[in-house]
Amino acid sequence: MIPFDRSQMKIRLSLYWQCQLIGWGLNTLSHFLSIFLMDFGSSGTLMIFTTVAVGLPISHLMRIALVKLRVTARPLRSQIIYFLCITPVFSVLDSFAWIGLISRFEYQFVSEPNFWGRFINLCNEIASLLLGWNFIYFAYHYVKNARKKDQAKIEMQSKMLELEAFALRSQMNPHFIFNCLNSIKSLIQQHEVEKSVRYLTTFSKLIRTLFNNADKKEITLYDEIETCRLYLELEAMRFDAKFSYSIKIDQQLDLKSAHIPALIIQPFIENAIWHGLVPKGADGRIELSVMGKNPSIEVAIDDNGIGREASRQNKGTNGLAHQSKGVNLVQSRLKLDALLRQRLAKLEIIDKKCEDGISEGTKVIIKINQENI
């Protein structure tokens, strides 16, 4: 024996039929109140039931016509014209159907004097009722279509932003690899064979990491820090102890569960080395720190280089024309990330100075919220 499932007995009415039943129910209730107050008796009750018996299927037929003609998909002006034309047609059809039905109950509406005058009044009453129904139907679909268009526009903008972000990521990897290959070339030219081999080994690990993350919109903070560690190791070998580096990680922070846009920290480390520490010549220091400040993660790149102002002056005088393309790309990507994922991303660059106004280096702070705004 098949067990009885009460859930199968539930009838779910669509919003359209809910509105139909509620509308005609309110219409019936208002007429019953009129009959009760004016004492029309059984003839009034008959008119109410016949009105609903005819009006409900007629209004449904009108809706079918609107759907078949795809009225709500047309321009606004065409929609208004269609609604204004369809309403009188179905009001006349409703009037004839109601007269035919009520005549079966020996209520001789046709034989009454001034039939056409009363017929026109009846058409006007029904037209006003159907016009109200059409207005609600029109308003509902107009708002619904407007929302669909807005949603489609938002989705299109999102896709465009995703493509732009992908293009930016695509620019990052060649830019980064080019700089590393330049470092290997420099070591080979200096006949540093052993160091070149070690550099190439570290570089191969770095390339593998980059390729693994090439098609990812986001990577774990652990992978990003590992990329930065390998890069710092490469550059420290290349410049042969001209600078030292340290990496400090918040022990309470789970690096593998936190996600950030790929390759957004390394360009600032590269910028600090090339524009701050290398021109300084010796005793350079760079510190990478990652701290969890709920609900955001704060990444800081702190160096004791010559500072941004002196770096700008040096670019045109000593041949250090290395462009900060990676930094500019990161700034653009952080803005895109905030738009795409509604996630707060903030970049702050601090020029450190002593009391005498002499530069003590630069500090870059990247804050990325791990929760949506």
Secondary structure as UniProt FT lines:
FT   HELIX           6..9
FT   HELIX           15..38
FT   HELIX           42..68
FT   TURN            69..70
FT   HELIX           71..73
FT   HELIX           76..103
FT   TURN            104..106
FT   TURN            110..111
FT   TURN            113..114
FT   HELIX           115..189
FT   TURN            190..191
FT   HELIX           193..212
FT   TURN            213..215
FT   STRAND          218..220
FT   HELIX           221..238
FT   TURN            239..240
FT   STRAND          243..249
FT   TURN            251..252
FT   TURN            255..257
FT   STRAND          259..261
FT   TURN            262..263
FT   HELIX           266..272
FT   HELIX           273..277
FT   HELIX           278..280
FT   STRAND          284..293
FT   TURN            294..295
FT   STRAND          296..303
FT   HELIX           308..315
FT   TURN            316..317
FT   HELIX           325..341
FT   STRAND          345..353
FT   TURN            355..356
FT   STRAND          359..369
//
